[in-house]
Amino acid sequence: MDDYFAKFEDRVPEPPLPYSALRESVWQFLAVMALVVGGWYIWWRWTASLNTDALWFAVPLAVAETCAFVGLVLFVFNLWKDDPIVIDAPPATLRDVAPDHPDGDRPVSVDVMFATYDEDPELVRLGLRDAKQITYPHAIDIRIHVLDDGRRDAMRAVADDEGVNYITRTTNEGFKAGNLRHAMEQTSGDFLVICDADTRPFPTILENTLGYFKDPKMAWVQTPQWFYDLPEGEALDAALARRLGPAGDTAGRAIQKVIGPVQLGTDPFVSDPKMFYDVIQRRRNWANASFCCGAGSIHRREAVMEAALRSFGAKVETRVHATEEVITVTNKERDIAPDLMDAIRTEAATTEILTPYRFHVSEDIYTSIVLHSDRERGWKSKMHPIVESKMLSPQDLLTWTVQRYKYAGGSLDILVNDNPLFRRGLTFSQRMMYAATFFSYLAPIWNVIFLAAPIIYLFTGVSPVSAYSADFFWHLIPFLVTLELAMMVGAWGVSGYAAKSSYLSFFPLGLRAIWSVAKGQTISFKVTPKVRKSGTFLALVRPQIAIVVLTAVAAIWGVGALILGTTDHSATGVVSNILWGLNNCLAMAGIIAAALWQPETEKGTTRHDV
């Protein structure tokens, strides 16, 4: 095993955030306060604060603020409620999870599937060995499979060495979703555990999750994804000492005495998913709206196959009706001969593809929507709070970019082509939860306005508000304060600043995804690289660098204009917009630093490159 990963082997994940009824009450009170004050602020912005002499600037900013407020409403709805952590006892027999099954007295059977394409076979071997260590308190039939879409002899050899089943196919149709479909045709387990090539399941993954399936309507359980190789960073005093000597060490210690411990280079790509899994996803359980995220998820085979068959049948009927309409219009006949209708149905059935997992770049969330919308069966999902596996984080900014573009483009493609807001079968709460997810990927549109606004003011002196007066701050500051307090309590125990900064600095990639989907381009499936590419990636962050440079130049220009007094700049306007621009620059700084980041071993010598 690569020495780089060996040093992380002893790391253990943090426990899930504890449930607190008191904190829930405080969060809900503060959230309501933030929405009320925010609504008051937005109303005031539209009715009393627009600069009527510069509506070209004032209206777009007000629209951006309104869109951001809508996103906040959806986010609060998402975070509204948490449930106490309850882990059910694991089932002893199949009857415990499928009461009507004719063979209910036998042990539960589970297929553990490792989907791979071009990843290092030795990396997959680590997961296979961990899977063989899975424990269970009752008799159980666990079968481990390698799903190799790369058709590699080396991967087959690893599977043979580890004594696990090797499955491959002649094409790559449907990418990962097609790989899983083909494997389901070759296997028969009652449950499926989905693993990526780098997934390392813990021994407790089945013992802690199969209990949820005692509810016959439970379709899948998602476990948190934990990146065990995230850089721990370097203490501020050590970093300054390395660069500046003893003086740097003294300065670093003094700073940390005032503001607390500071680690530089920690999680440079903001990959830590704790906010997403332990807060956002977990708080969707009350609405039965947590969605599958692929790796680390456990699925009931019956649910996946039944949903696929229903979807298949609906598509066949749609195709039949379309063909029938063409024939009746062309031939001006009201009825079609029974033999011809049978032929049409047969043709439709052979044309359509049965897809347990939708053939899509975001097959996991797409399949979740299909299952959640099956009102007749009422399938359920669960976000399990405890980490049950570990995997590798993005190793460089290029890998991060590939991954985030795939997430954004895939989600937006679903929004445009199969919008869950209008999909039959979903409850109101589920629609709102999915709306929160998809709406967040539209945020780059208004985030660009937030980034440009202080630059425009500092260069031109044209204000988007009637005045940077006491009335303006009287409306703005209460909203910002109540919002920060609410978010701090709602996400208690998880740092939110890095995530918010990444959300803002994501704008170039987000705009690219939006534009691609708007043009009707297919979001291609690219396997996320599992090894680090050498070098730095400043070319990927040119827009963020431009924001920093323009903001800095604009700040100097604005101060100069204020001193000369020949423009419409005001002291409060210049100070407010410099502070706003500074916040924007700090957000951009994170991703710019990520473009320059290198592992400690690469600073002197190149390691783990391809």
HUHUGI-V213771 format. One record per residue. N is the residue number from 1. RES is the residue in one letter. SS is DSSP state (H for helix, E for strand, L for the rest). PSI is psi in degrees with one decimal (* if undefined). Layout:
BEGIN
((N | RES | SS | PSI) (N | RES | SS | PSI))
END
This chain:
BEGIN
((1 | M | L | 143.1) (2 | D | L | 131.6) (3 | D | H | -28.8) (4 | Y | H | -41.8) (5 | F | H | -24.1) (6 | A | H | -34.7) (7 | K | L | -10.0) (8 | F | L | -0.9) (9 | E | L | -30.2) (10 | D | L | -1.6) (11 | R | L | 145.0) (12 | V | L | 147.1) (13 | P | L | 157.3) (14 | E | L | 150.8) (15 | P | L | 161.0) (16 | P | L | 156.6) (17 | L | L | 132.1) (18 | P | L | 149.2) (19 | Y | L | 139.7) (20 | S | L | 116.2) (21 | A | H | -37.3) (22 | L | H | -45.7) (23 | R | H | -35.4) (24 | E | H | -42.7) (25 | S | H | -43.2) (26 | V | H | -43.4) (27 | W | H | -46.2) (28 | Q | H | -37.3) (29 | F | H | -48.1) (30 | L | H | -35.8) (31 | A | H | -43.8) (32 | V | H | -42.3) (33 | M | H | -44.0) (34 | A | H | -40.3) (35 | L | H | -39.4) (36 | V | H | -48.4) (37 | V | H | -38.0) (38 | G | H | -42.0) (39 | G | H | -40.1) (40 | W | H | -42.7) (41 | Y | H | -46.3) (42 | I | H | -41.6) (43 | W | H | -45.7) (44 | W | H | -38.6) (45 | R | H | -42.7) (46 | W | H | -30.5) (47 | T | H | -19.7) (48 | A | H | -3.5) (49 | S | L | -6.2) (50 | L | E | 138.0) (51 | N | L | 102.4) (52 | T | H | -14.9) (53 | D | H | -5.6) (54 | A | H | 55.2) (55 | L | H | -25.7) (56 | W | H | -24.7) (57 | F | H | -41.7) (58 | A | H | -43.7) (59 | V | H | -48.1) (60 | P | H | -37.8) (61 | L | H | -41.4) (62 | A | H | -38.6) (63 | V | H | -43.6) (64 | A | H | -43.0) (65 | E | H | -38.2) (66 | T | H | -43.5) (67 | C | H | -41.9) (68 | A | H | -35.5) (69 | F | H | -39.2) (70 | V | H | -43.0) (71 | G | H | -37.3) (72 | L | H | -42.7) (73 | V | H | -45.2) (74 | L | H | -38.7) (75 | F | H | -42.0) (76 | V | H | -41.0) (77 | F | H | -41.7) (78 | N | H | -44.4) (79 | L | H | 4.5) (80 | W | L | -40.6) (81 | K | L | 137.2) (82 | D | L | 159.0) (83 | D | L | 150.1) (84 | P | L | 149.5) (85 | I | L | 118.6) (86 | V | L | 120.5) (87 | I | L | 112.4) (88 | D | L | 151.5) (89 | A | L | 142.7) (90 | P | L | 149.0) (91 | P | L | 144.5) (92 | A | L | -35.3) (93 | T | L | 172.6) (94 | L | H | -30.6) (95 | R | H | -28.0) (96 | D | H | -26.5) (97 | V | L | -13.8) (98 | A | L | 79.8) (99 | P | L | -30.1) (100 | D | L | 6.1) (101 | H | L | 132.5) (102 | P | L | -20.7) (103 | D | L | 42.0) (104 | G | L | -17.1) (105 | D | L | -8.7) (106 | R | L | 163.6) (107 | P | L | 156.7) (108 | V | E | 142.4) (109 | S | E | 140.0) (110 | V | E | 130.6) (111 | D | E | 118.9) (112 | V | E | 114.4) (113 | M | E | 125.2) (114 | F | E | 105.9) (115 | A | E | 127.5) (116 | T | E | 156.8) (117 | Y | L | -66.8) (118 | D | L | 15.0) (119 | E | L | 158.4) (120 | D | L | 122.5) (121 | P | H | -31.0) (122 | E | H | -28.9) (123 | L | H | -42.7) (124 | V | H | -35.6) (125 | R | H | -39.0) (126 | L | H | -43.9) (127 | G | H | -38.1) (128 | L | H | -42.5) (129 | R | H | -39.4) (130 | D | H | -38.0) (131 | A | H | -32.6) (132 | K | L | -12.6) (133 | Q | L | 4.9) (134 | I | L | 133.4) (135 | T | L | 161.7) (136 | Y | L | 139.4) (137 | P | L | -8.7) (138 | H | L | 172.0) (139 | A | L | 137.0) (140 | I | E | 148.4) (141 | D | E | 101.7) (142 | I | E | 124.4) (143 | R | E | 127.8) (144 | I | E | 133.5) (145 | H | E | 140.4) (146 | V | E | 122.7) (147 | L | E | 91.1) (148 | D | E | 102.7) (149 | D | L | -1.6) (150 | G | L | -9.3) (151 | R | L | 53.9) (152 | R | L | 134.9) (153 | D | H | -36.5) (154 | A | H | -37.8) (155 | M | H | -38.2) (156 | R | H | -39.1) (157 | A | H | -40.4) (158 | V | H | -43.7) (159 | A | H | -43.1) (160 | D | H | -41.8) (161 | D | H | -38.9) (162 | E | H | -2.5) (163 | G | L | 34.7) (164 | V | L | 166.0) (165 | N | E | 140.5) (166 | Y | E | 124.3) (167 | I | E | 129.9) (168 | T | E | 177.5) (169 | R | L | 169.9) (170 | T | L | -16.6) (171 | T | L | 174.1) (172 | N | L | 29.5) (173 | E | L | 130.4) (174 | G | L | 1.8) (175 | F | H | -130.9) (176 | K | H | -41.5) (177 | A | H | -41.1) (178 | G | H | -36.4) (179 | N | H | -44.0) (180 | L | H | -40.7) (181 | R | H | -45.8) (182 | H | H | -39.5) (183 | A | H | -35.8) (184 | M | H | -29.8) (185 | E | H | -22.8) (186 | Q | H | -2.8) (187 | T | L | 173.0) (188 | S | L | 14.0) (189 | G | L | 151.0) (190 | D | L | -30.5) (191 | F | E | 154.0) (192 | L | E | 133.9) (193 | V | E | 118.5) (194 | I | E | 124.1) (195 | C | E | 141.3) (196 | D | L | 176.1) (197 | A | L | -29.7) (198 | D | L | 7.0) (199 | T | L | 133.7) (200 | R | E | 91.1) (201 | P | E | 143.8) (202 | F | L | 157.9) (203 | P | L | -25.8) (204 | T | L | 4.4) (205 | I | L | -36.6) (206 | L | L | -39.9) (207 | E | L | -35.7) (208 | N | L | -10.9) (209 | T | L | -29.6) (210 | L | H | -19.2) (211 | G | H | -29.4) (212 | Y | H | -28.1) (213 | F | H | 1.6) (214 | K | H | -23.0) (215 | D | L | 113.2) (216 | P | L | -15.5) (217 | K | L | -1.5) (218 | M | E | 116.9) (219 | A | E | -41.8) (220 | W | E | 157.5) (221 | V | E | 128.1) (222 | Q | E | 133.6) (223 | T | E | 155.2) (224 | P | L | 141.3) (225 | Q | L | 128.7) (226 | W | L | 123.7) (227 | F | E | 108.7) (228 | Y | L | -4.3) (229 | D | L | 15.7) (230 | L | L | 133.4) (231 | P | L | 136.8) (232 | E | L | -13.3) (233 | G | L | -171.4) (234 | E | E | 135.3) (235 | A | E | 144.9) (236 | L | H | -43.3) (237 | D | H | -38.1) (238 | A | H | -40.7) (239 | A | H | -44.1) (240 | L | H | -34.9) (241 | A | H | -38.0) (242 | R | H | -31.1) (243 | R | H | -35.7) (244 | L | H | -3.6) (245 | G | L | -156.2) (246 | P | H | -36.1) (247 | A | H | -39.5) (248 | G | H | -40.6) (249 | D | H | -44.6) (250 | T | H | -44.6) (251 | A | H | -42.3) (252 | G | H | -42.1) (253 | R | H | -39.0) (254 | A | H | -42.9) (255 | I | H | -42.2) (256 | Q | H | -25.5) (257 | K | H | -28.3) (258 | V | H | -46.6) (259 | I | H | -1.5) (260 | G | L | 175.9) (261 | P | L | 138.3) (262 | V | L | 124.8) (263 | Q | E | 124.6) (264 | L | E | 138.6) (265 | G | L | 10.9) (266 | T | L | 128.2) (267 | D | L | 66.0) (268 | P | L | -25.9) (269 | F | L | 12.6) (270 | V | L | 51.1) (271 | S | L | -16.9) (272 | D | L | 115.7) (273 | P | L | 14.7) (274 | K | H | -41.3) (275 | M | H | -42.4) (276 | F | H | -49.0) (277 | Y | H | -44.3) (278 | D | H | -14.6) (279 | V | H | -64.9) (280 | I | H | -54.6) (281 | Q | H | -44.0) (282 | R | H | -34.0) (283 | R | H | 7.7) (284 | R | H | -5.8) (285 | N | H | -37.4) (286 | W | H | -27.3) (287 | A | H | 6.2) (288 | N | L | 52.6) (289 | A | L | 10.1) (290 | S | L | 136.5) (291 | F | L | 161.1) (292 | C | L | 140.3) (293 | C | L | 17.5) (294 | G | L | -109.7) (295 | A | L | 137.7) (296 | G | L | 13.5) (297 | S | E | 150.9) (298 | I | E | 129.3) (299 | H | E | 141.9) (300 | R | E | 119.9) (301 | R | H | -41.5) (302 | E | H | -42.1) (303 | A | H | -45.8) (304 | V | H | -45.4) (305 | M | H | -39.2) (306 | E | H | -42.7) (307 | A | H | -38.1) (308 | A | H | -41.9) (309 | L | H | -39.8) (310 | R | H | -44.9) (311 | S | H | -41.1) (312 | F | H | -46.6) (313 | G | H | -41.1) (314 | A | H | -40.9) (315 | K | H | -38.4) (316 | V | H | -44.9) (317 | E | H | -39.7) (318 | T | H | -44.3) (319 | R | H | -39.6) (320 | V | H | -46.5) (321 | H | H | -39.5) (322 | A | H | -44.0) (323 | T | H | -41.3) (324 | E | H | -40.6) (325 | E | H | -41.2) (326 | V | H | -43.9) (327 | I | H | -45.4) (328 | T | H | -35.7) (329 | V | H | -41.4) (330 | T | H | -45.4) (331 | N | H | -3.4) (332 | K | L | 43.3) (333 | E | L | 140.9) (334 | R | L | -31.3) (335 | D | L | 150.1) (336 | I | L | 138.6) (337 | A | L | 140.0) (338 | P | H | -39.9) (339 | D | H | -39.0) (340 | L | H | -40.5) (341 | M | H | -39.8) (342 | D | H | -40.1) (343 | A | H | -38.5) (344 | I | H | -44.0) (345 | R | H | -41.0) (346 | T | H | -43.7) (347 | E | H | -42.3) (348 | A | H | -41.4) (349 | A | H | -35.2) (350 | T | H | -22.7) (351 | T | H | -41.6) (352 | E | L | 156.2) (353 | I | L | 131.2) (354 | L | L | 117.3) (355 | T | L | 96.4) (356 | P | L | -39.4) (357 | Y | L | 126.8) (358 | R | L | 136.5) (359 | F | L | 90.2) (360 | H | L | 151.6) (361 | V | L | -26.8) (362 | S | L | 57.7) (363 | E | H | -28.1) (364 | D | H | -51.6) (365 | I | H | -32.8) (366 | Y | H | -46.2) (367 | T | H | -35.6) (368 | S | H | -44.8) (369 | I | H | -43.0) (370 | V | H | -45.4) (371 | L | H | -43.0) (372 | H | H | -29.7) (373 | S | L | -1.0) (374 | D | L | 79.6) (375 | R | L | -32.6) (376 | E | L | -42.5) (377 | R | L | -25.6) (378 | G | L | 44.1) (379 | W | L | 144.5) (380 | K | E | 160.8) (381 | S | E | 162.6) (382 | K | E | 134.6) (383 | M | E | 105.1) (384 | H | E | 132.0) (385 | P | L | -17.7) (386 | I | L | 135.7) (387 | V | L | 128.4) (388 | E | L | 8.4) (389 | S | E | 168.8) (390 | K | E | 156.8) (391 | M | E | 177.6) (392 | L | L | 143.5) (393 | S | L | 163.6) (394 | P | L | 134.5) (395 | Q | L | -10.6) (396 | D | L | 172.1) (397 | L | H | -30.7) (398 | L | H | -45.2) (399 | T | H | -44.8) (400 | W | H | -41.7) (401 | T | H | -44.6) (402 | V | H | -45.1) (403 | Q | H | -48.5) (404 | R | H | -35.3) (405 | Y | H | -38.5) (406 | K | H | -43.2) (407 | Y | H | -49.6) (408 | A | H | -50.1) (409 | G | H | -41.7) (410 | G | H | -43.0) (411 | S | H | -43.0) (412 | L | H | -33.3) (413 | D | H | -40.7) (414 | I | H | -43.7) (415 | L | H | -41.8) (416 | V | H | -41.0) (417 | N | H | -18.3) (418 | D | L | 60.7) (419 | N | L | 118.8) (420 | P | H | -19.9) (421 | L | H | -26.1) (422 | F | H | 12.5) (423 | R | L | 129.2) (424 | R | L | 141.8) (425 | G | L | -27.9) (426 | L | L | 143.5) (427 | T | L | 167.3) (428 | F | H | -44.5) (429 | S | H | -40.5) (430 | Q | H | -40.3) (431 | R | H | -42.3) (432 | M | H | -37.1) (433 | M | H | -45.5) (434 | Y | H | -34.2) (435 | A | H | -39.8) (436 | A | H | -40.7) (437 | T | H | -52.5) (438 | F | H | -34.9) (439 | F | H | -33.8) (440 | S | H | -27.8) (441 | Y | L | -7.3) (442 | L | L | -9.1) (443 | A | L | -31.5) (444 | P | H | -26.8) (445 | I | H | -47.0) (446 | W | H | -21.2) (447 | N | H | -32.6) (448 | V | H | -38.8) (449 | I | H | -41.3) (450 | F | H | -33.7) (451 | L | H | -34.8) (452 | A | H | -27.5) (453 | A | H | -51.2) (454 | P | H | -32.3) (455 | I | H | -44.2) (456 | I | H | -45.6) (457 | Y | H | -47.7) (458 | L | H | -30.5) (459 | F | H | -35.7) (460 | T | H | -24.0) (461 | G | L | 1.9) (462 | V | L | 124.6) (463 | S | L | 140.1) (464 | P | L | -12.1) (465 | V | E | 159.5) (466 | S | L | -33.7) (467 | A | L | 145.6) (468 | Y | L | 72.0) (469 | S | L | 178.3) (470 | A | H | -34.3) (471 | D | H | -39.5) (472 | F | H | -49.2) (473 | F | H | -29.1) (474 | W | H | -31.9) (475 | H | H | -36.7) (476 | L | H | -49.5) (477 | I | H | -43.9) (478 | P | H | -36.3) (479 | F | H | -47.8) (480 | L | H | -39.5) (481 | V | H | -48.6) (482 | T | H | -34.9) (483 | L | H | -47.0) (484 | E | H | -40.9) (485 | L | H | -43.4) (486 | A | H | -46.7) (487 | M | H | -35.1) (488 | M | H | -41.5) (489 | V | H | -40.5) (490 | G | H | -34.1) (491 | A | L | 35.9) (492 | W | L | 129.3) (493 | G | L | -6.5) (494 | V | L | 125.2) (495 | S | L | 131.8) (496 | G | L | -12.6) (497 | Y | H | -44.0) (498 | A | H | -39.8) (499 | A | H | -41.2) (500 | K | H | -38.9) (501 | S | H | -43.8) (502 | S | H | -37.9) (503 | Y | H | -37.9) (504 | L | H | -41.6) (505 | S | H | -7.2) (506 | F | L | -4.8) (507 | F | H | -40.0) (508 | P | H | -42.9) (509 | L | H | -39.9) (510 | G | H | -42.4) (511 | L | H | -37.6) (512 | R | H | -42.1) (513 | A | H | -42.8) (514 | I | H | -45.1) (515 | W | H | -40.6) (516 | S | H | -45.4) (517 | V | H | -39.1) (518 | A | H | -33.9) (519 | K | L | -4.2) (520 | G | L | 14.8) (521 | Q | L | 145.0) (522 | T | L | 128.8) (523 | I | L | 109.0) (524 | S | L | 151.5) (525 | F | L | 116.5) (526 | K | L | 129.5) (527 | V | L | 129.9) (528 | T | L | 122.4) (529 | P | L | 144.2) (530 | K | L | 4.2) (531 | V | L | 153.7) (532 | R | L | 135.6) (533 | K | L | 141.8) (534 | S | L | 158.5) (535 | G | L | -172.5) (536 | T | L | 169.9) (537 | F | L | 45.1) (538 | L | H | -27.1) (539 | A | H | -25.1) (540 | L | H | -14.2) (541 | V | H | 26.3) (542 | R | H | -41.9) (543 | P | H | -37.9) (544 | Q | H | -38.6) (545 | I | H | -39.9) (546 | A | H | -39.8) (547 | I | H | -43.5) (548 | V | H | -47.3) (549 | V | H | -48.0) (550 | L | H | -39.3) (551 | T | H | -42.3) (552 | A | H | -45.5) (553 | V | H | -41.6) (554 | A | H | -37.5) (555 | A | H | -43.8) (556 | I | H | -43.4) (557 | W | H | -44.9) (558 | G | H | -41.9) (559 | V | H | -43.0) (560 | G | H | -43.3) (561 | A | H | -37.6) (562 | L | H | -39.8) (563 | I | H | -41.6) (564 | L | H | -28.8) (565 | G | L | 25.4) (566 | T | L | 3.8) (567 | T | L | -175.1) (568 | D | L | 10.8) (569 | H | L | 142.7) (570 | S | L | 157.4) (571 | A | H | -45.3) (572 | T | H | -35.2) (573 | G | H | -44.0) (574 | V | H | -46.6) (575 | V | H | -45.2) (576 | S | H | -43.8) (577 | N | H | -28.8) (578 | I | H | -42.8) (579 | L | H | -40.6) (580 | W | H | -46.8) (581 | G | H | -36.5) (582 | L | H | -42.7) (583 | N | H | -40.9) (584 | N | H | -41.7) (585 | C | H | -38.8) (586 | L | H | -37.8) (587 | A | H | -40.5) (588 | M | H | -31.4) (589 | A | H | -34.5) (590 | G | H | -46.9) (591 | I | H | -28.2) (592 | I | H | -42.0) (593 | A | H | -36.1) (594 | A | H | -34.2) (595 | A | H | -26.9) (596 | L | H | -12.0) (597 | W | L | 140.1) (598 | Q | L | 145.3) (599 | P | L | 154.2) (600 | E | H | -37.6) (601 | T | H | -15.4) (602 | E | H | -11.7) (603 | K | L | -26.4) (604 | G | L | -39.2) (605 | T | L | 152.8) (606 | T | L | 131.5) (607 | R | L | 144.0) (608 | H | L | 34.2) (609 | D | L | 161.2) (610 | V | L | *))
END
